[in-house]
């Protein structure tokens, strides 16, 4: 199904208080983050998407990572109940806008689910059972969206898409740790070098892959596999352990 829209929200003033295990959070430059976000949005427009801008949320540090609030499939949106309690509430304004485009339903307790755990394939979803997503969240999502969901269990990670993203034409890109996982046996797997693991989080629009800048080996691997590649500066989002897919809801 052709994707026409991208829902986004630029980083708020409290962005440096984002959830992260990294020690360089206090070095976040909000002005630079907004510039990087602007360039990201500009690229989405150039690739043919209508970009819908949510109002900035200066009270919620992680609110720019809109992907986690909702999972969208076949004109339906499942509004998540995030595993990170401090992030609950981000989804309210997202739901208000999405109701203009899609049928929506909200996850209910005891479900937890974040969009960063969900990999979209043509005939099914793969969803991580992680620190942020539980099986009840997956079951509610599967019922509402009406699509098969396969559970990939790894309680040691935050989001599955930090390690694996789907490209196109049956290609998956994955970190070395996950590249040989049985779930991926039927895919053509591109393996990210160990020193470029952040580059496993990519966003594909048609045959163009958006990836973070300054990961030349991964860029070469993608181009050799036949993909057009656009690399974008993501330094300020990386400090919050966020990445390209986190910053938009594509539908």
Secondary structure, 3 states (H helix, E strand, C coil): CCCCEEEECCCCCCHHHCCCCCCCHHHCCHHHHHHHHHHHHHHHHHCCCEEEECCCCCCCCCCCCHHHHEEEECCEEEECCCCCHHHCCHHHHHHHHHCCCCEEEECCCCCCCCHHHEEECCCCEEEEECCCCCHHHHHHHHHHHCCCEEEEECCCCCCHHHCEEECCCCEEEEECCCCCCHHHCCCEEEEECHHHHHHHCCEEECCEEEEECCCHHHHHHHHHCCCEEEEECCHHHHCCCCCCHHHCEEC
